[in-house]
Amino acid sequence: MKLSPIRQVETRAVDPARDRFRISWGRPLEALERSLRALGCLQPILLWSERNPEIVSGFRRVEAAKRIGLDSLPAMFLAEEREESEVFTLALDLFLSTERPHPVEQSIIVRKLEAYFSRDEILERFFPRLGLNASAVIYRRIRAIRDLPERAQAALADGRLNPACVPSLELLCEADRRAATELLLTLRPSKSAQKEILEYLHDLTLRDGAAVEELLKEEAVQEILRRQPANLPQQREAFRQWLKERRFPVLHRSKRAFEEARREWQLDSRTRLVPPPFYEGKQYEIRFSFRDPEEFKKRLEQLERLGRHPERLKKLWE
């Protein structure tokens, strides 16, 4: 690789907005600014084209230098005759030598590689280097990240949002993606619960023809969200309960009827009323245990007393 000797370039002569070789996204600059103030720039930036310098590596150093008013930076230049695909591959090599790309950066890399390589080449040659399984499903999911709202991308970058949520977010329209993202960032559910919430919201948009934003404006949801942030675990659980009841109303009506009947029957701890699977169907079971003939007789008497009150039994089938 042919490089020029290190020399100083004026910071104002280099524009980080020309970003076709940029990979980093959303990484804070504060620590880098402190280092530049204390020690200056110890590692030269890499530029392409002396006539019209374009950053290959060092975007964050240039941005930090501009923010703190540093006039110049050490730089090296690549030979201009290199192909653009070579230059981007070099930029990627340099980035991966010091950083582990987060999901948004993985998406940026994939989208930019598409300008130079086929999907099969990207999967075979670059996915293993990005720590990704070389599958079409993962390729599509990673690629889709750049179409998400910026708030969702930021949450993916810092680990607040589960990458497995991307396909569920992708199914929503742009406005619904924003509303769903804000909900997840407000309630901060676990990563497994995030995916469940998004799937239920999507199901409701299809079944009821209602936008996510409309669903979240319902009074029951607003009442949950108005609770004090100190009660965040209770807020999360209350919302998930509302969402499940909204998604499966028949199931939850049946479950409530069952719980009410069980309380009214006043069965002891050794006698259990068992509902049909998923509360679907009309066949219930009574199960009880006993340790001796006397206790067996006691269980039968308890059931006989219950049989004298058919109105309690009917509730299960109403």
N, C-alpha and C positions, 0 to 999 in steps of 0.2 A: 504494500500500500504506500503510495507516494504522498507525503505530507510536506507542507512548507515548514520552515523553522517557526518557532513560537515568536509572536510579536504582539504588541498592544494594538487593539482596535478601539475606536470610540464607541462607547455604549450606544449613543444615539444613532449610529450608523447601522445597527443591527435591529431588525424588527421581528419580535416573537409572534406577531400576528400572521406572519407568513409561516404557516404551520404544517406544511404537507409532510414533514418528517417528524412531527411531534407525536409522542406517545403518552407522556405523563398527563394526568388529569386529576384536578381536585386535591393535589398535595399541598399542604401548608408551606408558606415561605418564611415564617418567623425565625425558625432556627437557622436557616440559610442566611437570612439577613444579619443575624447576630454574628455568625461566623465571618461574613464578608466585612463587617465593621471592624471586627477584632483582628483578623488576619489577612484580609484581602482575598482575592480569588487565587487559590493555590493550584487549581486544575484548569488548564486552558479549555475554552469552548472550541467546538469543531464546526467549521463553516465550509460551505460549498460556493465557489465562484467568488473570486476576488473583486470582479467588476460590480457584482450585485450580491453581496454576501447574504447567504441564507443559512439559518441554523440547522445543523444536523444533530448535534448533541450539546446541551447546555441551556435549554429554554428557561429553566427555573433560575439558573445563575444570572441570565440576562435580565429576567423580570425582577429578581431581588436587587440586582445592581441598579436598575432604573428607579426602584422604589426608594432606595437609600441615597440616591444621587451620586453613585460611583461613576466617574467620567470614562474610565476605560477598563478593558478586560484583556487578559492574555488569550490569544487565539491561534489556532492552526487551520490551514486551508487544505481541503481535498483537491486533487487534480480535477480540472473541469471536464475532462474527457470521460469520466466515469458515467455509466448508465444510471438513470434515476432509480431503477429497481435495486441496483447495487448500493446506492446511497441509502435508500430506506432500509435495506437489510443490514447495513452497517449500523444505522441508527438504532435498529432493534437489538442488534448484538450488544451494543454499548449499554443500552437501557437494561437488558436482562442480566448484564454482568454485575449490576449493583442493586437492582430493584426486582421485587416480585410483583408482577402486575395484578391489580385488583380487577374485578369483573368489568368495570367500565373501560379500563385500559385494554383488557383483552378484546373487548368489542371494537375499540378504536383500531387496534392492531389488525384484526380480521378484516374490517372494512377497508383499511388502507392496503393490505396485502392483495385484496381483490383487484386492485388496479394493475397488478403485475403478474399474478399467478392464478391458476385455475383452483376451483374448490378442492379438487382431489390433491393437488400439490400442497395447498394450505393445510389440509387435514394430515397428510402424511409427513410433511417436512416441518411444519411450524407448531401444530397443536401439542405434540409431546413437549416441546420447549416451553410452551405456555402453561404446562401442568394440566392440560385438558385431555379427556378421552377423545380419540379421533372418531367421532360418530356424527352422522348427519343431524341427529336430534340436538346434540350439544352445539353443533355449528349454528343451527338456526336460532337456538336460544341465546347464545353469546352475541350473535349478529344483531338480534332484536333489541338488545339493551340500549343502543344509541337512539332508539325511537321512543324511549320512555321519557316522562317528564323529568326535568333536571333534578327535582327533589328526590325522585325515585333513584336516579343515577347516583346522587350524592349518598343516599342511604345504602345503596349497594356497595359503593366505594369504601364506606367506613364500617361496613358489617352490620348495620342496623336492619337491613332488608335481606331476606334469604334469596339467593340467586334462583332457587327452585320456584320462586313466585313469578318469574319473568313470563312463562307461557300463560299463566292466568291473567296477568296484567295485559298481555298482548291481545287477549280476547276482548278486552273492553275498549270502548271508544276513548278518544283523548280526554274528554271531560271526566269520564268515569275513572280513568286511570289516575287523574289528579285527585279526585275525591277519595278514591280507595287508598292512595298513597298517604294522604293527610290523615286518614283514619288510622292506618297502621302506625304512623309516626306518633300519633297522639296516644294510642292505647299501648303501644310497644309490646305486643304479644310475642310469645316464643316463636322461633322460626317455623316449627311445624304448624302452630296455630295460624300463622300468617297465611299459609297456603290454603288451609281449610276455610278461613274467612273469605278469601278472594274467590274460591270456588263457589261458596254459598251465595255470595253477592252476584256473581255471574249467572248462576242458576235463576236467581230471583229476577234479574233484568230480562232474562229470556221468558220466564213463566208469566211474569206480571206486566211486562212491557214498560217497566219503570226504570229510570236512570238511577245509578248509585247515589247521586246527590239527592234525588227525591226520597229514596229509601232512608237516607241518613237524616233527613229533615223531619221524619215522623216523630211525634211527641215522645213516644216511649224511648227512642234512641237519644233525643235531645236531653231528656231527663237523666239518662245514664251519663252522658257526656258532661253534664253540668256539675256532676259530683266533684268533690275536692280531689286534686291530684294525689293527695296523700292516700286516697283509697283506690289507687290504680289497679291493684289485683282484683278488687271487688268490681271495679268498672269493667275490666276485661271479661271477667266471668259473667257479669250481668249482660254485657253485649253479646257474648257467644250464646248465652241462653236465649236471648231475644232472637238472634239470628237463626238458631236451630228451630225455634218454635215457628218463626216466620216461614222457614223453608219447609218444615214438615208439620203443618198444623194438625192433621188427623192423628199422626203419631203422638203428638204431645197432648192432645185432648184425651186420647186413650190412656196415656200414661198417667195423667192427672186423675182420671176416673178410677184407675187401678189403685193409685196411692190412697185416694179417699176411701175406697172400699176396704183396703187392707187396714187402715186406721180404725174404721168403724167395726170391723170384725173383732178387733182386740185379741188377736191370736198371740199366744205366748211365744217365747224365743225358740221353742222346739217344733213349732208348727209354721210352715211356710206356704203362702199362696204364690204360685208361679204362673206368670202370664204367658201367652203364646209368643213365639219368636217375633221380635220387633213390634209387639202388641198388635199383630195382624192375625185375624182369625177369632174364633169364638171358643176355643178349647183351653180351659184353665186346669191347673193341677193343684192338688193339696198334697204337701209332703210333710211328714212328721217323723220324729225319731222317739224311741222309748228305750228304757233300760231294764224294765221288768214288766210282768203282766199288769201290775197295778197302774203303772204309768201309761201302758197301752190303753187300759180302760178309761183313764182320765182324758186322753186325746180323743177317743171316740165320743165321750160325753160332751166334750167341747164342740165337736162338729155337729153333734145332735142338737145342741142348743142353738147353733147357728142356723140349722135347718128349720127351726121354728119361726125364723124371721126372713121369709122369702123376699121381702122388700130390699133387704141388704144384698141379697144375691143378684137381684135384677139389675142393680146399678152397673154391673160389669158388662151387660149386653145392651145397655141403653144407647 
